[in-house]
Amino acid sequence: MEQDMEGDMTGRVALVTGASEGIGLATAKLLARRGATVAICARKQDKLDRGLEELQAIRADAEAHVLDVSDSDACSALIEDIAARHGRLDMLVNNAMSNNYGAIADNSLKQWRKDFSVNADAVFVSVKAAMQVMAAQGGGSIVNVASTNGLRAAARMASYSASKAAMIHFTSCAAMEGAPLGIRVNVVVPGMVLTTATEDYMKYSGEQAVRTVEAIPLARPGQPHELAEAIVFLLSDAASYITGIALPVDGGKSVQLYLPA
């Protein structure tokens, strides 16, 4: 039977992690505008409160939870609680991230593990919990948010890049296990996006930031809403035959052949 391709998500329930601002909040707001009941989570109460206020201006039934996704028990418990209260969980977006910047020689194992705890371990935990719920209800959709650093190498980004690469391949494995259960699992791969962290980087990096932007084929950073559109597409019935893909949304950066000037 043909699926509804209009993007109507009324009656569906979604959880978006790392959603107090930036890509996560933009995604939550777009889901809410499509009719979904949306729960968001993040570590900082003040930012979460501001994000929830914006979200509830779209849908009054939106909810927010303070959560450090690296707390595995709390992460699983939140997913189980949302599913129990709403009777289902249709969509999960793993957007929370950790980024330790520094040379390998200067980094500690603790710093390495912090990036992996958020970018890989927490994704495993949340996907496992969500798949158990989705399998019981007959299906669902999951989108993980990686980075072009997970596809291409950069100096001083080892722990972040390696953990995002792990996320990308884990997504493929989860898609294979989810497919017989009606669960689709995909990953979006952002390039440079104008989040608060990126704006801070551009403010203090001067000429380096200018060169970084100029090196993007589309010659500009992405906007959070542009990532949200890609994420929500993959969650929607319009992508009903898509699973296991890594979709770059990066202005062409990940496929660019570098030629020295």
C-alpha positions in Angstrom: 0.0 0.0 0.0 1.3 3.5 -0.9 2.5 5.5 2.1 1.4 9.1 2.8 4.1 11.3 1.4 2.8 14.6 2.6 5.0 14.7 5.7 2.1 14.7 8.2 3.5 13.4 11.5 0.3 13.9 13.6 0.1 11.3 16.3 3.8 10.4 16.2 6.2 10.8 19.1 9.8 11.9 18.7 12.8 12.4 21.0 15.7 14.7 20.0 18.9 14.7 22.0 21.2 17.8 22.3 18.2 19.9 21.4 18.4 23.1 23.5 19.7 25.0 20.5 21.2 24.7 17.0 20.5 21.7 14.8 18.7 19.8 17.5 16.2 22.6 18.3 15.7 23.3 14.6 14.9 19.7 14.1 12.5 19.5 17.1 10.7 22.7 15.9 10.3 21.3 12.3 8.9 18.0 13.7 6.5 19.9 15.9 5.3 22.0 12.8 4.7 18.7 11.0 2.4 17.6 13.8 4.6 15.4 16.0 4.7 15.4 19.8 8.3 16.2 20.6 10.5 15.6 23.6 13.9 17.3 23.8 16.8 16.8 26.1 20.1 18.5 26.9 22.5 19.0 29.8 21.9 22.6 30.8 18.6 23.6 32.3 18.7 27.3 31.3 19.3 26.6 27.6 16.7 23.8 27.7 14.1 26.1 29.2 14.6 28.7 26.4 14.5 26.0 23.8 11.3 24.5 25.2 9.6 27.9 25.2 10.3 28.2 21.5 9.1 24.7 20.9 5.9 25.1 22.9 5.0 28.1 20.9 4.5 25.6 18.1 3.0 22.7 20.0 1.9 23.0 23.7 2.5 19.3 24.4 6.3 19.5 23.8 8.4 18.5 26.7 12.0 18.9 27.9 14.3 16.8 30.1 17.7 17.5 31.6 19.9 14.6 30.6 23.6 13.9 30.1 23.4 11.2 27.4 26.7 9.7 28.6 24.7 8.5 31.7 23.6 5.2 30.1 21.0 4.3 32.7 19.4 7.7 32.6 19.4 7.7 28.8 17.6 4.3 28.6 15.2 5.3 31.3 14.2 8.5 29.5 13.4 6.6 26.3 11.4 4.0 28.2 9.5 6.7 30.1 8.6 8.6 27.0 7.3 5.4 25.3 5.4 4.4 28.4 3.7 7.8 28.9 2.8 8.3 25.2 2.2 4.7 24.3 4.9 4.8 21.6 8.1 6.2 20.3 8.2 6.7 16.5 11.3 8.8 15.9 14.7 9.3 17.6 17.3 11.8 16.7 20.7 11.4 18.3 22.2 14.9 18.0 24.1 15.4 21.3 27.8 15.7 20.8 31.2 16.1 22.5 34.2 17.6 20.8 37.7 17.7 22.3 40.1 19.7 20.2 43.8 19.0 20.6 46.8 17.2 19.2 47.1 13.4 19.9 50.3 14.0 21.8 48.5 16.4 24.2 45.3 14.5 24.7 44.6 12.1 27.6 42.7 8.8 27.4 40.1 10.4 29.6 39.5 13.1 26.9 39.4 10.4 24.2 36.8 8.4 26.1 34.6 11.5 26.8 34.1 12.0 23.0 33.4 8.3 22.6 31.0 8.2 25.5 28.7 10.8 23.9 29.3 10.3 20.2 29.4 6.5 20.1 28.4 4.9 23.5 25.3 7.0 24.0 24.2 6.4 20.5 24.5 2.7 21.0 22.5 2.9 24.3 19.7 5.1 22.9 19.4 3.1 19.6 19.2 -0.1 21.6 16.5 1.2 23.9 14.6 2.8 21.0 14.7 -0.3 18.8 13.2 -2.4 21.6 10.3 0.0 21.8 9.9 0.3 18.0 10.1 -3.4 17.4 7.2 -4.0 19.8 5.1 -1.4 18.0 5.9 -2.5 14.5 8.5 0.0 13.4 10.1 3.5 13.7 12.8 5.7 12.3 16.1 6.8 13.8 18.6 9.4 12.5 22.0 9.9 14.0 23.9 13.2 13.5 27.6 12.7 12.7 30.1 15.1 11.0 32.3 15.3 7.9 35.1 14.7 10.4 33.9 11.2 10.5 34.5 10.8 6.8 37.7 12.9 6.3 40.8 13.4 8.5 41.8 16.6 10.2 44.7 17.4 12.6 43.8 18.0 16.3 40.4 16.3 15.9 41.3 12.6 16.5 38.9 11.7 19.3 35.9 13.6 17.7 36.6 12.3 14.2 37.1 8.7 15.3 34.0 8.7 17.5 31.9 10.1 14.6 33.3 7.5 12.2 32.2 4.9 14.7 28.8 6.4 14.8 28.5 6.3 11.0 29.4 2.6 10.7 27.3 1.7 13.8 24.3 3.3 11.9 24.8 0.9 9.0 24.9 -2.1 11.3 21.8 -0.9 13.2 20.0 -0.4 9.9 20.7 -4.1 8.9 19.3 -5.3 12.2 16.4 -2.9 12.2 15.2 -3.6 8.6 13.4 -6.9 9.4 11.6 -5.1 12.3 10.4 -2.1 10.2 12.9 0.2 11.8 14.9 2.5 9.5 18.3 3.9 10.8 20.2 6.6 8.9 22.9 9.2 9.6 23.1 12.8 8.5 26.7 14.1 8.1 26.9 17.9 8.6 29.7 20.0 7.5 30.2 23.5 8.9 26.9 24.7 10.4 26.2 28.1 12.0 25.6 27.0 15.5 26.7 28.9 18.6 29.9 27.0 18.8 30.7 27.7 15.1 29.9 31.4 15.5 32.3 31.5 18.5 35.0 29.8 16.4 34.5 32.3 13.5 34.6 35.2 15.9 38.0 34.3 17.4 39.7 32.5 14.5 39.9 35.4 12.1 41.6 34.6 8.8 41.5 30.9 9.4 37.7 31.0 9.7 37.5 33.0 6.5 39.6 30.5 4.6 37.6 27.6 6.1 34.4 29.1 4.7 36.0 29.9 1.3 37.1 26.3 1.0 33.4 25.0 1.1 32.2 24.5 -2.5 29.0 26.4 -1.8 31.2 29.1 -0.2 29.1 29.4 3.0 28.3 27.6 6.2 25.0 25.7 6.5 22.1 26.8 8.6 20.5 24.7 11.4 17.2 24.6 9.5 18.9 23.1 6.5 20.1 20.2 8.5 16.7 19.9 10.1 15.1 19.5 6.7 17.4 16.6 5.9 16.9 14.9 9.2 13.1 15.2 9.1 13.1 14.0 5.5 14.9 10.8 6.6 12.5 10.4 9.5 9.4 10.8 7.3 7.4 8.5 5.1 8.9 10.2 2.1 12.1 8.2 2.9 10.2 5.0 3.6 12.6 3.0 1.3 15.8 4.6 2.7 17.8 2.9 5.4 21.5 2.6 6.2 22.7 5.7 4.4 25.1 8.4 5.4 23.8 11.6 3.9 26.3 14.5 3.7 24.7 18.0 4.2 27.9 20.0 3.9 27.8 22.3 0.9 29.8 19.7 -1.1 32.8 19.6 1.2 33.1 15.8 1.8 33.3 15.1 -2.0 35.7 17.9 -2.8 39.0 17.1 -4.4 41.6 19.3 -2.9 43.9 21.0 -5.4 46.7 23.3 -4.1 46.5 26.9 -5.3 
